[in-house]
């Protein structure tokens, strides 16, 4: 994710949580953007955007997401689906035969 994409992500977060960012200085906001860009530079914008939107959609506390919270959502969105117990047994059974 590049700087412009990071700014888009931060704009979404700021729109969803406007009161949180009201009293932050320009320097504080630049620091936040730099941190998020560095933490998500290896991820695609669409994935980070989806994770942020998923967080906002499920948020019940009213606080903006931290980097770690977005990373958790990213892992959920990108993790391969887990097998059900029955699917795992079927695969094990086929492998043994």
MOPAC internal coordinates of N, CA, C and O (Angstrom, degrees):
PM7 1SCF
backbone

  N    0.0000 0     0.00 0     0.00 0    0    0    0
  C    1.4365 1     0.00 0     0.00 0    1    0    0
  C    1.5255 1   107.81 1     0.00 0    2    1    0
  O    1.2310 1   120.52 1   -48.03 1    3    2    1
  N    1.3125 1   116.61 1   131.97 1    3    2    1
  C    1.4664 1   119.81 1  -179.46 1    5    3    2
  C    1.5346 1   110.87 1   -94.13 1    6    5    3
  O    1.2310 1   120.75 1     1.24 1    7    6    5
  N    1.3281 1   116.17 1  -178.76 1    7    6    5
  C    1.4668 1   121.28 1  -175.81 1    9    7    6
  C    1.5366 1   111.81 1   -63.13 1   10    9    7
  O    1.2310 1   120.01 1   135.72 1   11   10    9
  N    1.3240 1   117.60 1   -44.28 1   11   10    9
  C    1.4711 1   119.76 1   179.67 1   13   11   10
  C    1.5200 1   111.39 1   -61.82 1   14   13   11
  O    1.2310 1   120.53 1   139.50 1   15   14   13
  N    1.3101 1   116.58 1   -40.50 1   15   14   13
  C    1.4618 1   120.39 1   178.04 1   17   15   14
  C    1.5311 1   110.80 1   -66.93 1   18   17   15
  O    1.2310 1   120.55 1   142.04 1   19   18   17
  N    1.3204 1   116.56 1   -37.96 1   19   18   17
  C    1.4643 1   120.81 1   176.63 1   21   19   18
  C    1.5200 1   110.31 1   -62.39 1   22   21   19
  O    1.2310 1   120.64 1   138.85 1   23   22   21
  N    1.3237 1   116.38 1   -41.15 1   23   22   21
  C    1.4639 1   120.18 1   177.96 1   25   23   22
  C    1.5290 1   111.11 1   -61.92 1   26   25   23
  O    1.2310 1   120.34 1   142.84 1   27   26   25
  N    1.3225 1   116.95 1   -37.16 1   27   26   25
  C    1.4707 1   120.64 1   177.18 1   29   27   26
  C    1.5276 1   110.50 1   -64.38 1   30   29   27
  O    1.2310 1   120.64 1   136.66 1   31   30   29
  N    1.3234 1   116.39 1   -43.34 1   31   30   29
  C    1.4667 1   121.52 1   178.60 1   33   31   30
  C    1.5233 1   109.53 1   -60.86 1   34   33   31
  O    1.2310 1   120.75 1   133.23 1   35   34   33
  N    1.3283 1   116.17 1   -46.77 1   35   34   33
  C    1.4567 1   120.09 1  -178.45 1   37   35   34
  C    1.5229 1   111.32 1   -65.65 1   38   37   35
  O    1.2310 1   119.97 1   147.63 1   39   38   37
  N    1.3193 1   117.66 1   -32.37 1   39   38   37
  C    1.4685 1   121.12 1   177.33 1   41   39   38
  C    1.5302 1   110.37 1   -65.25 1   42   41   39
  O    1.2310 1   120.17 1   140.81 1   43   42   41
  N    1.3208 1   117.28 1   -39.19 1   43   42   41
  C    1.4663 1   121.16 1   177.30 1   45   43   42
  C    1.5275 1   109.80 1   -64.49 1   46   45   43
  O    1.2310 1   120.58 1   134.69 1   47   46   45
  N    1.3159 1   116.49 1   -45.31 1   47   46   45
  C    1.4677 1   120.35 1   179.80 1   49   47   46
  C    1.5280 1   110.09 1   -63.29 1   50   49   47
  O    1.2310 1   120.61 1   136.93 1   51   50   49
  N    1.3158 1   116.44 1   -43.07 1   51   50   49
  C    1.4678 1   120.63 1   179.93 1   53   51   50
  C    1.5327 1   110.92 1   -64.08 1   54   53   51
  O    1.2310 1   120.16 1   142.54 1   55   54   53
  N    1.3236 1   117.30 1   -37.46 1   55   54   53
  C    1.4681 1   120.66 1   178.02 1   57   55   54
  C    1.5288 1   111.16 1   -67.54 1   58   57   55
  O    1.2310 1   120.49 1   143.40 1   59   58   57
  N    1.3196 1   116.67 1   -36.60 1   59   58   57
  C    1.4669 1   120.92 1  -179.09 1   61   59   58
  C    1.5325 1   112.37 1   -76.48 1   62   61   59
  O    1.2310 1   120.37 1   151.67 1   63   62   61
  N    1.3199 1   116.90 1   -28.33 1   63   62   61
  C    1.4658 1   122.35 1  -177.23 1   65   63   62
  C    1.5334 1   110.05 1  -130.59 1   66   65   63
  O    1.2310 1   119.52 1  -118.44 1   67   66   65
  N    1.3227 1   118.53 1    61.56 1   67   66   65
  C    1.4713 1   121.13 1  -172.01 1   69   67   66
  C    1.5258 1   114.22 1   -62.71 1   70   69   67
  O    1.2310 1   119.77 1   145.79 1   71   70   69
  N    1.3044 1   118.04 1   -34.21 1   71   70   69
  C    1.4639 1   119.87 1  -176.79 1   73   71   70
  C    1.5193 1   112.36 1   -70.33 1   74   73   71
  O    1.2310 1   120.37 1   151.76 1   75   74   73
  N    1.2991 1   116.90 1   -28.24 1   75   74   73
  C    1.4588 1   120.75 1  -179.22 1   77   75   74
  C    1.5303 1   111.39 1   -66.08 1   78   77   75
  O    1.2310 1   120.44 1   145.29 1   79   78   77
  N    1.3075 1   116.77 1   -34.71 1   79   78   77
  C    1.4655 1   120.70 1  -174.69 1   81   79   78
  C    1.5275 1   113.89 1   -98.52 1   82   81   79
  O    1.2310 1   119.62 1  -179.02 1   83   82   81
  N    1.3307 1   118.34 1     0.98 1   83   82   81
  C    1.4602 1   121.47 1  -177.12 1   85   83   82
  C    1.5200 1   114.53 1   -57.58 1   86   85   83
  O    1.2310 1   119.90 1   136.11 1   87   86   85
  N    1.3069 1   117.79 1   -43.89 1   87   86   85
  C    1.4595 1   121.25 1  -172.49 1   89   87   86
  C    1.5224 1   114.23 1   -99.76 1   90   89   87
  O    1.2310 1   119.78 1  -164.56 1   91   90   89
  N    1.3106 1   118.03 1    15.44 1   91   90   89
  C    1.4600 1   119.95 1   179.88 1   93   91   90
  C    1.5214 1   110.22 1   -89.25 1   94   93   91
  O    1.2310 1   121.53 1   -39.14 1   95   94   93
  N    1.3113 1   114.68 1   140.86 1   95   94   93
  C    1.4606 1   120.62 1  -179.55 1   97   95   94
  C    1.5230 1   110.61 1   -76.95 1   98   97   95
  O    1.2310 1   121.27 1   -13.29 1   99   98   97
  N    1.3016 1   115.18 1   166.71 1   99   98   97
  C    1.4734 1   121.29 1   176.50 1  101   99   98
  C    1.5283 1   109.99 1   -58.25 1  102  101   99
  O    1.2310 1   120.59 1   139.53 1  103  102  101
  N    1.3185 1   116.47 1   -40.47 1  103  102  101
  C    1.4705 1   121.22 1   179.83 1  105  103  102
  C    1.5273 1   111.06 1   -65.53 1  106  105  103
  O    1.2310 1   120.19 1   139.09 1  107  106  105
  N    1.3223 1   117.25 1   -40.91 1  107  106  105
  C    1.4717 1   120.75 1   176.91 1  109  107  106
  C    1.5206 1   110.99 1   -60.41 1  110  109  107
  O    1.2310 1   120.69 1   135.97 1  111  110  109
  N    1.3258 1   116.28 1   -44.03 1  111  110  109
  C    1.4599 1   120.58 1  -179.40 1  113  111  110
  C    1.5250 1   111.37 1   -65.69 1  114  113  111
  O    1.2310 1   120.13 1   141.34 1  115  114  113
  N    1.3187 1   117.35 1   -38.66 1  115  114  113
  C    1.4702 1   120.72 1   177.05 1  117  115  114
  C    1.5229 1   110.58 1   -63.45 1  118  117  115
  O    1.2310 1   120.72 1   140.90 1  119  118  117
  N    1.3110 1   116.22 1   -39.10 1  119  118  117
  C    1.4658 1   120.74 1   178.89 1  121  119  118
  C    1.5261 1   110.93 1   -64.72 1  122  121  119
  O    1.2310 1   120.79 1   137.40 1  123  122  121
  N    1.3236 1   116.09 1   -42.60 1  123  122  121
  C    1.4712 1   120.79 1   178.73 1  125  123  122
  C    1.5256 1   110.58 1   -62.84 1  126  125  123
  O    1.2310 1   120.23 1   135.55 1  127  126  125
  N    1.3277 1   117.17 1   -44.45 1  127  126  125
  C    1.4690 1   120.98 1   179.41 1  129  127  126
  C    1.5262 1   110.26 1   -62.49 1  130  129  127
  O    1.2310 1   120.31 1   136.92 1  131  130  129
  N    1.3299 1   117.02 1   -43.08 1  131  130  129
  C    1.4730 1   120.19 1   178.98 1  133  131  130
  C    1.5232 1   111.38 1   -62.37 1  134  133  131
  O    1.2310 1   120.57 1   137.86 1  135  134  133
  N    1.3288 1   116.51 1   -42.14 1  135  134  133
  C    1.4631 1   120.27 1   178.75 1  137  135  134
  C    1.5243 1   110.71 1   -62.07 1  138  137  135
  O    1.2310 1   120.46 1   129.38 1  139  138  137
  N    1.3317 1   116.73 1   -50.62 1  139  138  137
  C    1.4573 1   119.95 1  -178.37 1  141  139  138
  C    1.5164 1   111.48 1   -63.41 1  142  141  139
  O    1.2310 1   120.11 1   140.42 1  143  142  141
  N    1.3155 1   117.40 1   -39.58 1  143  142  141
  C    1.4642 1   119.42 1   178.75 1  145  143  142
  C    1.5245 1   110.26 1   -61.90 1  146  145  143
  O    1.2310 1   120.31 1   134.96 1  147  146  145
  N    1.3197 1   117.02 1   -45.04 1  147  146  145
  C    1.4579 1   120.55 1   179.41 1  149  147  146
  C    1.5173 1   113.18 1   -63.92 1  150  149  147
  O    1.2310 1   120.72 1   141.56 1  151  150  149
  N    1.3129 1   116.22 1   -38.44 1  151  150  149
  C    1.4675 1   119.95 1  -177.48 1  153  151  150
  C    1.5293 1   112.54 1   -74.62 1  154  153  151
  O    1.2310 1   120.15 1   153.09 1  155  154  153
  N    1.3292 1   117.31 1   -26.91 1  155  154  153
  C    1.4612 1   120.33 1  -175.28 1  157  155  154
  C    1.5286 1   113.60 1  -115.92 1  158  157  155
  O    1.2310 1   120.08 1  -166.46 1  159  158  157
  N    1.3261 1   117.45 1    13.54 1  159  158  157
  C    1.4649 1   119.17 1  -175.79 1  161  159  158
  C    1.5209 1   113.38 1   -63.64 1  162  161  159
  O    1.2310 1   119.68 1   156.29 1  163  162  161
  N    1.3077 1   118.22 1   -23.71 1  163  162  161
  C    1.4716 1   120.38 1  -179.70 1  165  163  162
  C    1.5326 1   113.06 1   -90.47 1  166  165  163
  O    1.2310 1   120.43 1   178.94 1  167  166  165
  N    1.3149 1   116.78 1    -1.06 1  167  166  165
  C    1.4610 1   121.29 1  -179.94 1  169  167  166
  C    1.5256 1   110.97 1  -102.62 1  170  169  167
  O    1.2310 1   121.12 1   -27.44 1  171  170  169
  N    1.3161 1   115.45 1   152.56 1  171  170  169
  C    1.4613 1   120.48 1   176.04 1  173  171  170
  C    1.5203 1   109.41 1   -75.33 1  174  173  171
  O    1.2310 1   121.25 1   -36.30 1  175  174  173
  N    1.3153 1   115.21 1   143.70 1  175  174  173
  C    1.4699 1   121.61 1   179.87 1  177  175  174
  C    1.5194 1   111.53 1   -53.89 1  178  177  175
  O    1.2310 1   120.13 1   133.83 1  179  178  177
  N    1.3223 1   117.36 1   -46.17 1  179  178  177
  C    1.4691 1   119.94 1  -175.54 1  181  179  178
  C    1.5261 1   111.63 1   -61.86 1  182  181  179
  O    1.2310 1   119.70 1   146.80 1  183  182  181
  N    1.3312 1   118.17 1   -33.20 1  183  182  181
  C    1.4610 1   120.80 1   178.41 1  185  183  182
  C    1.5254 1   111.45 1   -70.82 1  186  185  183
  O    1.2310 1   120.96 1   134.54 1  187  186  185
  N    1.3308 1   115.77 1   -45.46 1  187  186  185
  C    1.4701 1   119.65 1   179.47 1  189  187  186
  C    1.5257 1   109.52 1   -64.68 1  190  189  187
  O    1.2310 1   120.59 1   137.47 1  191  190  189
  N    1.3207 1   116.48 1   -42.53 1  191  190  189
  C    1.4562 1   120.72 1   178.88 1  193  191  190
  C    1.5282 1   110.25 1   -60.29 1  194  193  191
  O    1.2310 1   120.18 1   135.84 1  195  194  193
  N    1.3107 1   117.26 1   -44.16 1  195  194  193
  C    1.4590 1   121.26 1   177.98 1  197  195  194
  C    1.5182 1   112.16 1   -62.81 1  198  197  195
  O    1.2310 1   120.35 1   139.89 1  199  198  197
  N    1.3223 1   116.94 1   -40.11 1  199  198  197
  C    1.4650 1   121.02 1   179.40 1  201  199  198
  C    1.5249 1   110.76 1   -66.30 1  202  201  199
  O    1.2310 1   120.40 1   138.46 1  203  202  201
  N    1.3267 1   116.84 1   -41.54 1  203  202  201
  C    1.4713 1   120.88 1   178.65 1  205  203  202
  C    1.5241 1   109.81 1   -64.50 1  206  205  203
  O    1.2310 1   120.43 1   135.18 1  207  206  205
  N    1.3136 1   116.79 1   -44.82 1  207  206  205
  C    1.4679 1   120.18 1   179.84 1  209  207  206
  C    1.5286 1   111.15 1   -65.56 1  210  209  207
  O    1.2310 1   120.07 1   143.05 1  211  210  209
  N    1.3211 1   117.47 1   -36.95 1  211  210  209
  C    1.4655 1   120.81 1   176.92 1  213  211  210
  C    1.5303 1   110.21 1   -65.16 1  214  213  211
  O    1.2310 1   120.64 1   140.39 1  215  214  213
  N    1.3307 1   116.38 1   -39.61 1  215  214  213
  C    1.4572 1   119.66 1   177.12 1  217  215  214
  C    1.5223 1   110.72 1   -62.36 1  218  217  215
  O    1.2310 1   120.95 1   130.83 1  219  218  217
  N    1.3295 1   115.79 1   -49.17 1  219  218  217
  C    1.4651 1   120.24 1  -178.52 1  221  219  218
  C    1.5247 1   110.62 1   -60.11 1  222  221  219
  O    1.2310 1   120.43 1   138.29 1  223  222  221
  N    1.3147 1   116.78 1   -41.71 1  223  222  221
  C    1.4639 1   121.05 1  -178.51 1  225  223  222
  C    1.5233 1   112.56 1   -64.41 1  226  225  223
  O    1.2310 1   120.05 1   149.91 1  227  226  225
  N    1.3207 1   117.50 1   -30.09 1  227  226  225
  C    1.4660 1   120.23 1  -177.37 1  229  227  226
  C    1.5225 1   113.25 1  -103.76 1  230  229  227
  O    1.2310 1   119.95 1  -179.03 1  231  230  229
  N    1.3297 1   117.71 1     0.97 1  231  230  229
  C    1.4581 1   121.74 1  -177.29 1  233  231  230
  C    1.5287 1   111.06 1   -70.18 1  234  233  231
  O    1.2310 1   121.05 1   -51.43 1  235  234  233
  N    1.3143 1   115.59 1   128.57 1  235  234  233
  C    1.4633 1   120.36 1   176.84 1  237  235  234
  C    1.5267 1   111.46 1  -118.81 1  238  237  235
  O    1.2310 1   120.13 1   177.71 1  239  238  237
  N    1.3193 1   117.35 1    -2.29 1  239  238  237
  C    1.4609 1   120.55 1  -176.05 1  241  239  238
  C    1.5270 1   113.42 1   -99.32 1  242  241  239
  O    1.2310 1   120.21 1   157.38 1  243  242  241
  N    1.3310 1   117.21 1   -22.62 1  243  242  241
  C    1.4549 1   120.18 1   177.07 1  245  243  242
  C    1.5154 1   115.59 1    85.33 1  246  245  243
  O    1.2310 1   120.27 1  -162.74 1  247  246  245
  N    1.3250 1   117.09 1    17.26 1  247  246  245
  C    1.4573 1   120.97 1   178.14 1  249  247  246
  C    1.5214 1   109.47 1  -113.56 1  250  249  247
  O    1.2310 1   120.16 1   -36.34 1  251  250  249
  N    1.3361 1   117.31 1   143.66 1  251  250  249
  C    1.4612 1   119.36 1   179.89 1  253  251  250
  C    1.5241 1   111.17 1   -64.95 1  254  253  251
  O    1.2310 1   120.60 1   -23.99 1  255  254  253
  N    1.3246 1   116.46 1   156.01 1  255  254  253
  C    1.4638 1   119.91 1  -178.31 1  257  255  254
  C    1.5233 1   112.01 1   -72.79 1  258  257  255
  O    1.2310 1   121.53 1   -33.32 1  259  258  257
  N    1.3157 1   114.68 1   146.68 1  259  258  257
  C    1.4618 1   120.43 1   170.10 1  261  259  258
  C    1.5246 1   107.66 1   -87.41 1  262  261  259
  O    1.2310 1   120.51 1    -9.60 1  263  262  261
  N    1.3101 1   116.63 1   170.40 1  263  262  261
  C    1.4635 1   120.85 1   177.18 1  265  263  262
  C    1.5297 1   109.79 1   -57.79 1  266  265  263
  O    1.2310 1   120.29 1   135.92 1  267  266  265
  N    1.3140 1   117.04 1   -44.08 1  267  266  265
  C    1.4652 1   121.11 1  -179.09 1  269  267  266
  C    1.5187 1   113.20 1   -61.94 1  270  269  267
  O    1.2310 1   120.47 1   142.57 1  271  270  269
  N    1.3163 1   116.70 1   -37.43 1  271  270  269
  C    1.4612 1   120.56 1   178.56 1  273  271  270
  C    1.5269 1   110.96 1   -65.77 1  274  273  271
  O    1.2310 1   120.50 1   139.99 1  275  274  273
  N    1.3114 1   116.64 1   -40.01 1  275  274  273
  C    1.4686 1   120.45 1   178.48 1  277  275  274
  C    1.5199 1   109.72 1   -69.14 1  278  277  275
  O    1.2310 1   120.19 1   140.65 1  279  278  277
  N    1.3271 1   117.25 1   -39.35 1  279  278  277
  C    1.4655 1   120.21 1   176.73 1  281  279  278
  C    1.5304 1   110.89 1   -61.34 1  282  281  279
  O    1.2310 1   119.92 1   140.48 1  283  282  281
  N    1.3322 1   117.75 1   -39.52 1  283  282  281
  C    1.4666 1   120.74 1   176.19 1  285  283  282
  C    1.5270 1   110.87 1   -60.59 1  286  285  283
  O    1.2310 1   120.37 1   135.41 1  287  286  285
  N    1.3188 1   116.91 1   -44.59 1  287  286  285
  C    1.4739 1   120.63 1   178.37 1  289  287  286
  C    1.5244 1   110.22 1   -63.97 1  290  289  287
  O    1.2310 1   120.33 1   140.32 1  291  290  289
  N    1.3368 1   116.97 1   -39.68 1  291  290  289
  C    1.4690 1   120.71 1   177.85 1  293  291  290
  C    1.5234 1   110.56 1   -59.90 1  294  293  291
  O    1.2310 1   120.54 1   136.49 1  295  294  293
  N    1.3127 1   116.58 1   -43.51 1  295  294  293
  C    1.4715 1   120.39 1   179.48 1  297  295  294
  C    1.5164 1   110.99 1   -62.22 1  298  297  295
  O    1.2310 1   120.56 1   139.37 1  299  298  297
  N    1.3281 1   116.54 1   -40.63 1  299  298  297
  C    1.4639 1   120.09 1   178.41 1  301  299  298
  C    1.5259 1   111.50 1   -65.02 1  302  301  299
  O    1.2310 1   120.68 1   140.47 1  303  302  301
  N    1.3347 1   116.30 1   -39.53 1  303  302  301
  C    1.4616 1   120.59 1  -177.80 1  305  303  302
  C    1.5215 1   112.76 1   -73.32 1  306  305  303
  O    1.2310 1   120.38 1   151.61 1  307  306  305
  N    1.3301 1   116.87 1   -28.39 1  307  306  305
  C    1.4667 1   119.95 1  -173.83 1  309  307  306
  C    1.5218 1   113.77 1  -106.98 1  310  309  307
  O    1.2310 1   120.01 1   172.99 1  311  310  309
  N    1.3274 1   117.58 1    -7.01 1  311  310  309
  C    1.4682 1   120.28 1  -178.90 1  313  311  310
  C    1.5242 1   110.11 1   -69.69 1  314  313  311
  O    1.2310 1   120.51 1   -39.63 1  315  314  313
  N    1.3169 1   116.63 1   140.37 1  315  314  313
  C    1.4698 1   118.17 1   175.28 1  317  315  314
  C    1.5178 1   109.20 1   -63.88 1  318  317  315
  O    1.2310 1   120.33 1   -33.35 1  319  318  317
  N    1.3226 1   116.97 1   146.65 1  319  318  317
  C    1.4657 1   119.26 1  -178.92 1  321  319  318
  C    1.5248 1   110.85 1   -63.02 1  322  321  319
  O    1.2310 1   121.30 1   -40.40 1  323  322  321
  N    1.3217 1   115.12 1   139.60 1  323  322  321
  C    1.4600 1   119.84 1   178.83 1  325  323  322
  C    1.5226 1   109.55 1   -81.64 1  326  325  323
  O    1.2310 1   121.44 1   -31.39 1  327  326  325
  N    1.3149 1   114.86 1   148.61 1  327  326  325
  C    1.4591 1   120.11 1   178.15 1  329  327  326
  C    1.5177 1   110.07 1   -76.41 1  330  329  327
  O    1.2310 1   121.20 1   -34.49 1  331  330  329
  N    1.3096 1   115.32 1   145.51 1  331  330  329
  C    1.4661 1   119.09 1   171.56 1  333  331  330
  C    1.5263 1   107.15 1   -72.97 1  334  333  331
  O    1.2310 1   120.94 1   -11.54 1  335  334  333
  N    1.2974 1   115.81 1   168.46 1  335  334  333
  C    1.4635 1   120.11 1   179.92 1  337  335  334
  C    1.5253 1   111.04 1   -59.75 1  338  337  335
  O    1.2310 1   120.45 1   138.02 1  339  338  337
  N    1.3236 1   116.74 1   -41.98 1  339  338  337
  C    1.4601 1   121.41 1  -179.09 1  341  339  338
  C    1.5338 1   110.73 1   -66.80 1  342  341  339
  O    1.2310 1   120.10 1   137.90 1  343  342  341
  N    1.3266 1   117.42 1   -42.10 1  343  342  341
  C    1.4686 1   120.63 1   179.01 1  345  343  342
  C    1.5279 1   110.80 1   -62.94 1  346  345  343
  O    1.2310 1   120.68 1   140.33 1  347  346  345
  N    1.3218 1   116.30 1   -39.67 1  347  346  345
  C    1.4663 1   120.24 1   179.12 1  349  347  346
  C    1.5218 1   110.82 1   -64.54 1  350  349  347
  O    1.2310 1   120.15 1   136.78 1  351  350  349
  N    1.3292 1   117.32 1   -43.22 1  351  350  349
  C    1.4616 1   120.69 1   178.20 1  353  351  350
  C    1.5219 1   111.10 1   -63.68 1  354  353  351
  O    1.2310 1   120.21 1   138.99 1  355  354  353
  N    1.3227 1   117.21 1   -41.01 1  355  354  353
  C    1.4640 1   121.02 1   178.92 1  357  355  354
  C    1.5288 1   110.72 1   -61.89 1  358  357  355
  O    1.2310 1   120.12 1   137.01 1  359  358  357
  N    1.3194 1   117.37 1   -42.99 1  359  358  357
  C    1.4599 1   120.38 1   179.24 1  361  359  358
  C    1.5276 1   110.44 1   -66.40 1  362  361  359
  O    1.2310 1   120.54 1   138.23 1  363  362  361
  N    1.3151 1   116.58 1   -41.77 1  363  362  361
  C    1.4642 1   120.32 1   178.83 1  365  363  362
  C    1.5302 1   110.17 1   -63.79 1  366  365  363
  O    1.2310 1   120.46 1   137.87 1  367  366  365
  N    1.3113 1   116.73 1   -42.13 1  367  366  365
  C    1.4625 1   121.70 1   179.51 1  369  367  366
  C    1.5294 1   110.45 1   -61.60 1  370  369  367
  O    1.2310 1   120.30 1   134.63 1  371  370  369
  N    1.3325 1   117.04 1   -45.37 1  371  370  369
  C    1.4650 1   120.55 1   178.95 1  373  371  370
  C    1.5222 1   111.66 1   -64.54 1  374  373  371
  O    1.2310 1   120.46 1   142.69 1  375  374  373
  N    1.3160 1   116.73 1   -37.31 1  375  374  373
  C    1.4686 1   120.77 1  -179.44 1  377  375  374
  C    1.5276 1   111.34 1   -67.67 1  378  377  375
  O    1.2310 1   120.20 1   143.32 1  379  378  377
  N    1.3187 1   117.22 1   -36.68 1  379  378  377
  C    1.4682 1   121.68 1  -179.61 1  381  379  378
  C    1.5205 1   110.61 1   -70.79 1  382  381  379
  O    1.2310 1   119.91 1   144.48 1  383  382  381
  N    1.3352 1   117.77 1   -35.52 1  383  382  381
  C    1.4603 1   121.62 1   179.92 1  385  383  382
  C    1.4891 1   108.42 1   -71.09 1  386  385  383
  O    1.2310 1   120.10 1   180.00 1  387  386  385

